[in-house]
């Protein structure tokens, strides 16, 4: 069998093999007849990866015809013809082996389930992106119902236990005031990641609800609790306003137990639409094994930031679930395409606090 290294040698060797053996002359003939076709085939593979597809059938037909001609020419006896035919057959098989994965991706991501256009998904993403430009990124990819504030409190290590008691009183007083237009999505302590850090996610009824809450909160008992009992225990804190992705709404309050994983992706500026398009389709692979908790993209704070949250019974279940996703068509493609859009990424494992609605 001819391997990929031999194929490369046959079509790229800069000089003919200088030998009296007519067998090597036949191999040189294969280089002459198949070289350009192999080169075109490789270029088409790269084009498929970049989204500018040259139909697979065109290159395969060219290579197949060349290899068939090789088997019937440039040989003067039965033995040499048989050897040339063997190499031609191996060449066709090696090239044909590249077809299934690419066609599978084309079928998976095409607009038409019966189509064979390898560009289908990428063209769809481009069309959706162009359409989104006319209405704005947030309106095109966001749920546009709630605003979520993701707060991070970096607590003094010696004050962690005191902080947990104080922050519980603060958030319960905050959401307990019906005049405030907000809910507590959840509160967690980082167990693996940045230590002595706590994550709190608040949900407002849109920007109007946020404005109304900010106008009222300074007059409430909750604000006094924060300033006198919580703030002194914090080294520093950050806050970020985000929207939910339309395809990934936040889970309602529940108590399933286990661990939570918070994954953060810092995207390259201008790539949010592409990220959303790839994830919206690839997420179906993950849904077969785990239900997502939520996903948000930032609008105030660190921009071009995407946050995902998942929940697992334990670490072993997390490992098993993530491995199972790779067996589903489309997931590997989603990962390979979205990783190109990231500048960096970070993950933390969280444990819910006793008063967290999500636990």
N, C-alpha and C positions, 0 to 999 in steps of 0.2 A: 504493500500500500504506500502511496506517495503522501507524505505529511506536508504540513503547511510550509515548513522550512525548505523542503525540496521544491515545492511549487515556486516559492520565491526565487530559488536558485535558478530554476529552469528559465524563468521569464526575465530575470534581471542580470544574469551573468553577462558582463560586458563583451566577452570575446568567445567565439566558438571553441569548443574543445578540440585541440589539435591532436588528433589520433587517427590512425588508419582504420580503426574499427568502424564499420558502417552503422553499427548499433548506436554509437554516440552521435554519428551523423544524423540518425533518426531523431535522437533527443534534441539535437540542435534545430532540426526541422520543427519540432514541437515548440521550441522557443520562438522561432520565427512566426509560426502560424497562430499560436495561442497567446503570445506575449501581450499584444495589444488588448485582446479580449479580457485577459486576467487583470490587466491594469485598469481597464474600464470597469470591470466588476468591483475592484477594490474602491474605485472612486465612487461608484454607486452606493456601496456599503457606507462610506463616509457621508455621502449625501443623505442617505436615509437617517443616519444618526443626527445630522444637522437639520433635518426636516425638508430637504430639497431632493425629493426622490426621483431616481431614474428607474423605471420599471425593471424588476428583477428578471422577468422573462426575456427582455431584450438582450441582456448580457449573457444569460445562461444559454440562449439559443445560439449566440455568436460563438461562445466557447465550445458548446456541444458540436456544432458544425465543424469547427476547426479541428477538434480532437478526432472526429470521425474521418476527416480528410487525412489526418496524420496516419491513422490505422490502415488506410488503403493506399498510401503513397510513400515515396522515399524509402521503400524497403524492397529488396530484390529477392528475398526468399521467405519461406514460410516461417522460419524461426524468428527472424527479425520483425516480420509483420506481427507475429503473435506478441512479441515483447512490446512493440510500439502500441498495439491495441490494449495491452494490460495497463500501460501508463496512461493512455487516453481514458480508459474506463475509470482508473483511480482518480484522475483529474476531475472528471465529471462528478464522481461521488463526493469528493472533497468539497467541491463548489456547491453541490446540491444540498449538502449538510447545513449550509448557512441559511437556507430558505425558510424552514418552519418557524423559527423564532421571530423572524421579521414579519412574516405573513400573520402570525398570531397577534403581534402588536398592532398590525394594521387593522385587523378585524375587530380587536378589542376597542380601539380608540376611534374608529371611523363613525361618522354620523349615521351611516346606513349599515345595519348589522350584516347585510349581505355584501357589502362593498369590499374591494380588495385594494383600496388606495392606502398605501403606507403613510401618506401625509394626512389622512383624514382627521386624526386627533389634533395634529399641530395646526392644520388649517382652521379647525374649529376654534382652537384657542386664540388664533390670530383674529378671526372674525369677531369673537366675543370681546377681545381686547379693543378692537376698533370701535365696536358698538358702545363699550363702556366709556370710552373717551368722551362721548357726547353727553353723558349723564354724571360723570365723576366716579372715581374709584370706589368711594365709600358706599354710594348708592347702588353700585352695580354688584358688589360682592358682599355687602353687609346686610344683616337682617333688618336694620333700620327701625328697631323697636325699642331696644334698651341701650343704655350706656353703662359699661362696667368699669369701675375703678379698681385697679389692682394695686394694693398697697403692700409695701415691704418694710417691715420694722426690724432693724438690726439692734438687738437688745444687749445690754451690758451682761456679760456671762454670769456675774454673781447675782443678777436680779431677775433671772428667767422665771422662777416660780412666782415671785411677787408680780411680775408682769402678766402672767397668765391669768391670775385672779383679777387684776385691775382691768385688763383689756376685755375680759368677759363682761364686767359691769358696764364698761363703756359702750360696747356694741349692742348689748341688750337694751340699754337706755336709748341708744340712737335709733334702732329699728322699732323700739316699742312706742315711740312717739308717732302717732298716726298722722300728724301734720307733715312729717317728713316723707318725701316721695322716694323712698328707697327700701331695699331689702338686703339682708346679708346672705350672699350666695354661699360663703363658707370661710372658715378660718383654719389654718394649718401651721404646724411647726416643721421646719426643714430638718429632717433626720440625716439625710445624706446629700451633701452639697455644701452651701455656705452655712456654717453652724451658727446657732443662736439667732436665727432669722425666722421671722413669722410672716406668713402670707395671708392677707385678707382681701376678699373680693366682694365689693358692694355693687348692687344693681339699682340703677336709677331709671325712672320712666322717661327716657330720652333726655335730651339736653334741657328741655323745659323743666322736667323733674329735678335735674341737677341744679338749675338756677334757683328753683323754689326752695330746695333743701338748703343750699348755701345761704339763702337769705334768712332762714329760720334757725339754723343750727347753732349760731353763736349766742342765741338767747336761751338755749336749752340746758338742762342739767348735764346732758352727755358731754357738752363742750367743757364744762367745769371739771368733770371727771378726767377727761383727757389731759387737760392742762396741769392738774394738780397731782394725778396719780400715775398716768401713763407716760407722758412726755419725759419726766425726769429719769425714767428707766431705759430710755432709748439712746443709743449712740448716734445713729442717723437713720433716716427713713426716706423712701421714694414713693412716688405716686404716679400712676399712668392711667389715662382715660382711653378705653378701647371699645370697639364694637365687636359683636359676634359675627362670625361668618354665617351667611344665610344657610349654607349646607350643613352647619355644625352647631345648632342651638344648644344652649346650656341645659344640663340636666336639672330637673326639679329636685327639691330636697328629698333625700333618702338616707337610709342607714344600712349600707350593705357590708360595712367592715372592710378590712384590708388596708392597702397602701394606695397613695395617690402619686402619680408622676406628673411633674410640671416640666414641659419641654419648651424652650425658648429659641427662636430662630431669628437672627438678625439678617434681614434680606438686603440685597443690593438695591439701592434706590431705583424705583421704576419697575420692579419685578413683581409687585403684589398681584397683578391680574394673572400673570403666568402661574404664580404659585397657587392661586385659588383654582384655576382651571385644572391643573394637574391633580391637586389634592381632592377636588370634588369628585373626580372620577376614580382615583386610586383608593379613596377612603372605603369604598365598598368592599375591598379585600379585607380591611381591618375589621369592619363591622361584622363579619362572619364569626369572629372570635371574641371581640370585646366591644362594649358600647362606650363611645367617647363621652367624656363629661362636659367638655366645652372647648371652644377655640375662638381666639380674639385677635384682632389686629389693632395696633396702637394708632391713636389720633392726636393725643397730647402726651408729651413726655419723650421717651426714646422712640423716634419715628422708624418706620419700616421694620417694626418688631412684630412677630407673630408668636402667640402663646397657645399651646395645646395642653389639655389636661386629660389624663387617663386614670382609671381605677382598676386595681387588680387584687385578688384575694391575698396574694403574697408574692415574694420575689420569684419563686419557682414558676408560678402561674404567668408572671410577666415574661419570663424567659420563654416558656412554651408558646405563649400567645404570639410573641413577636416572631418566633421561628415558623409557626404555622402560616403566618401571613405571606411569607416568601414562596409558599407553594401555590398561591393563587395568582392566576394571570393578571398582570397589570400592576402589581405592587412593586416589583423590582423596577419596572419602567418609571413609576411615580417617584421612587427614591432617587434613581439615577438622574432624572431631570430636575427635581427640586433641589438636590444638593448643589447643583451648579448656580442656583439663585442665592445661596447663602454666603454671607461673609463669615459668620461663626454661629455656633449653636451650643446650648447648655441644657442640662437636665438635672432635676432635683427630685428626690423622693420625700414625700411629705406624710405627716401623720396628723389627722384631724384633731382639733381641740374639742373638749367635751361639749361645748355649746354650738359647734358648727352644724348648720342645717344639712350640709353634705358630709357624710361620714361612713 
